[in-house]
Amino acid sequence: MSSPADASKHAPLRPVGPRLIAYRIAAWVTGVGLLVLTFVALPLKYIWDIPEPTTVVGIIHGWLYMIYIVCTLVLAERVRWKPVRALLILLAGTIPIASFVAERKVTKEIESRQAAAG
């Protein structure tokens, strides 16, 4: 007998269309922005005392992360993720390289569910 958790895992997937594409783009852009902030702007500020790039890149990354949040939540609603799962994927945008890993996992899962459904 399957549990309710198994039922939601294999629930029919509503078409995600451009939502997945928007999420993937947001994940990559946010990830690249965070890498630039972490490995370029912050060393410039703390090693060479050049704070300006941190301000600019930090603001840009903040806006990009907000777009990532919106895209992730729209996709999460569409594919019926549990809130904890959506939160973990949202947090991936705050850890260097994690948004790339999360994007791959999400894409593979959704594509496999779509292939199984259709």
C-alpha positions in Angstrom: 0.0 0.0 0.0 1.4 3.4 -0.9 1.6 6.3 1.5 0.3 9.8 0.9 3.9 11.0 0.3 4.2 8.4 -2.5 1.0 9.6 -4.0 2.1 13.2 -4.2 5.4 12.2 -5.6 3.7 10.5 -8.5 0.7 12.8 -8.9 -0.1 13.8 -12.4 2.3 16.6 -13.5 0.5 19.7 -14.8 2.3 21.2 -17.8 5.1 23.4 -16.7 5.9 25.0 -20.1 7.9 28.2 -19.8 8.0 28.0 -16.0 10.8 25.4 -16.1 12.7 27.5 -18.6 12.3 30.6 -16.5 13.5 28.7 -13.4 16.5 27.3 -15.2 17.6 30.7 -16.5 17.1 32.3 -13.1 19.0 29.5 -11.4 22.0 30.0 -13.7 22.0 33.7 -13.7 21.7 33.8 -9.9 24.5 31.2 -9.6 26.8 33.1 -11.8 26.1 36.4 -10.0 26.8 34.7 -6.7 30.1 33.3 -8.0 31.2 36.7 -9.2 30.2 38.2 -5.9 32.0 35.5 -3.9 35.1 35.0 -5.9 35.7 38.4 -7.5 34.0 41.3 -5.7 34.6 40.1 -2.1 38.3 39.4 -2.6 38.6 42.8 -4.3 37.1 44.4 -1.2 38.8 42.5 1.6 42.2 41.8 0.0 42.8 44.9 -2.2 40.5 47.3 -0.4 38.4 48.0 -3.5 34.8 48.0 -2.1 32.9 49.4 -5.1 32.4 46.0 -7.0 30.9 44.5 -3.9 28.3 47.1 -3.8 27.4 46.9 -7.4 27.5 43.1 -7.7 25.8 42.7 -4.4 22.8 44.8 -5.5 22.6 43.0 -8.8 22.8 39.6 -7.1 20.0 40.7 -4.7 17.7 41.6 -7.6 18.5 38.4 -9.4 17.9 36.3 -6.3 14.5 37.9 -6.0 13.7 36.9 -9.5 15.0 33.4 -8.7 12.6 33.3 -5.7 9.6 34.2 -7.9 10.5 31.7 -10.6 11.1 28.9 -8.0 7.8 29.5 -6.2 5.8 29.6 -9.5 7.4 26.3 -10.5 6.9 24.8 -7.0 3.2 25.6 -7.1 2.9 24.2 -10.6 4.6 20.9 -9.8 3.1 20.7 -6.3 6.3 20.6 -4.2 6.0 20.4 -0.5 7.0 23.7 1.2 10.2 22.2 2.7 11.4 21.1 -0.8 10.7 24.6 -2.2 12.5 26.2 0.7 15.6 24.0 0.1 15.7 24.9 -3.6 15.3 28.6 -2.7 18.2 28.4 -0.3 20.3 26.9 -3.1 20.5 30.5 -4.6 22.5 31.6 -1.5 25.3 29.0 -1.7 27.9 29.2 -4.4 27.4 26.4 -7.0 24.3 25.0 -5.2 21.9 26.7 -7.6 23.5 24.8 -10.5 23.2 21.5 -8.7 19.6 22.2 -7.7 18.7 23.2 -11.3 20.0 20.0 -12.7 18.1 17.9 -10.1 14.9 19.8 -10.7 15.2 19.6 -14.4 15.9 15.9 -14.5 13.0 15.2 -12.1 10.5 17.2 -14.0 11.6 15.9 -17.4 11.4 12.3 -16.2 7.9 12.9 -14.7 6.8 14.5 -18.0 8.2 11.6 -20.0 6.4 9.1 -17.8 3.2 11.0 -18.0 3.1 11.4 -21.7 
